[in-house]
């Protein structure tokens, strides 16, 4: 739950900074942060990285 709150605060901050500085490229930062978080969580699984990725995408 704490991670979700951090992502929401980060997203709101980037929206505010985008409006303040008029740089829409800042809106991509939350997506990169979520991608990095996803890679870190996959790396924490006690299996080889690519086996974990294949397992995740083979789920139906």
Buried (B, 14 or more C-beta within 10 A) or exposed (E): EEEEEEBEEBBEEBEEBBEEEEEEEBEEBBEEBEEEEEEEEBEEEEEEEEEBBEEEEEEE
